[in-house]
Amino acid sequence: MGKGVSRAAAIASALTVLAWAGAASAHNIGGTDAAFVAATRGPDPIPFAYLGAKHMVTGYDHLLFLVGVIFFLFRLREIALYVSLFSLGHSITLLAGVFFGLKVEPHLVDAVIGLSVAYKAFDNLGGFRTLFGGQPDTRAAVFGFGLIHGFGLATKLQALHLNPDGLLVNLVSFNIGVEIGQVLALSLILIAMTLWRRTAAFGRTATAANVLLMLAGFVLAGQQVAGYIFGGAVS
């Protein structure tokens, strides 16, 4: 029992750190990266691919959502399907949002991204079956939230006022980098989760982990709503 509690506490600490770190740097592009992007003239695919990968690896809100998505997926085939649906969704809105100038309120879209984390954790806990007697189509939900996550990525690039010269090449390169970063981060997450699943503690701590994941999502969403109401900076 003591080991189970200690593992649950470790999970709680990790998720809390991720939530607060996510609010600070969830998918922000700033500093020298922002200066580079704003100053770029013409196609420059390799640096943009690097920025995309870096952006995803440090995108705690995106990664928390993916943790929820794969939490109870044990077959690589299923994992590949759901991750592909998520990737397709965020690729569509990232590319279309920036290239066609589709505007959304950054705080609100980031709040929905936080809620997507809470939604998936609630789904993992069987909340929909318990309250409503059925479960929404998980594939449709993952794809739909992928669209929202893509808008979150788009708002960060839109804020940098990208030069139209070479824009399409740079956007596609950035998106490819996002996918590379996602694969790298997800591989590490899968390794950690596979080791965790093989322990006797998994059954005892899975519920607690999803409760904490849901709370982390609400924290992220709440901070964005507060930022929208009180005019805070977008994280």
Buried (B, 14 or more C-beta within 10 A) or exposed (E): EEEBEEBBEEBBEEBBEBBBEBBEEBBBBEEEBBEBBEEBEEBBBEBBBBBBBBBBBBBBBBBBBBBBBBBEBEEEEEBEBBBEBBBBBBBBBBBBBBBEEEEBEBBBBBBBBBBBBBBBBBBBBEBBEEEEEEEEEBEEBBBBBBBBBBBBBBBBBBBBEBBEEBBEBBBBBBBBBBBBBBEEBBEEBBEEBEEBBEEEBBEBBBEBBBBBBBBBBBBBBBBBBBBBEEEEEBB
